[in-house]
Amino acid sequence: MPQAHWRSKLLAGYQEIPFYHIWNGSQRYLHCTFTLERLSLSTCDLTCQLCVWQVEGEGQSFSLDFNIAKDGRALGSDFLLTDSSPNGMALAGPSAFQIPYLIRQKICSSLDTPCPNGADWRLLAQRLKLDRHMSFFASKASPSSVILDLWEAQHFHSGNLNQLATIMADIGKQEAMIFLVSDGEC
């Protein structure tokens, strides 16, 4: 995967499914998720290597080839259009499908800590209709971040930050005002 075209959002170089998840059967589904960010709109091709191994055992490698433009799902015409921003990567304004970093950071810091009245990441998942994945979210260091990743993926073409701001206000968090952050901060 050329570094100039794609970037992994993983904080570490690998993900691990703890053995006790497999052994005691406490997890119905084993899971590893990762997110890639496309840095260049000039490419639709993605080729990467996925390696799976046991810590003290043998491993396997799988090669994944994917072409966004050739994917069978219909793409909106705005998907492949470049933006007029200086780097040509980010969409801006109320219709942006990618949550700006500062806004994401403030949402996560506000909702990751459990609240006795329930105004936390669980309510966010419920309002975004992602509550069937609660046990998965609970297993993550930042449940809010994973919820927001899924929301972005589901609303890739039509994501609306105003919708997210409304949900934050409905949750009762004063942090809903973070959506007024100036463009210079994002």
Secondary structure, 3 states (H helix, E strand, C coil): CCCCCEEECCCCCCCCCCHHHHHCCCCCCCCCCCCEEECCCCCCEEEEEEEEECCCCCEEEEEEEEECCCCCCCCCCCCCCCCCCCCCCCCCCCCCCCCCHHHHHHHHHHHCCCCCCCCCHHHHHHHCCCHHHHHHHHCCCCHHHHHHHHHHHHCCCCCCHHHHHHHHHHHCCHHHHHHHCCHHHC
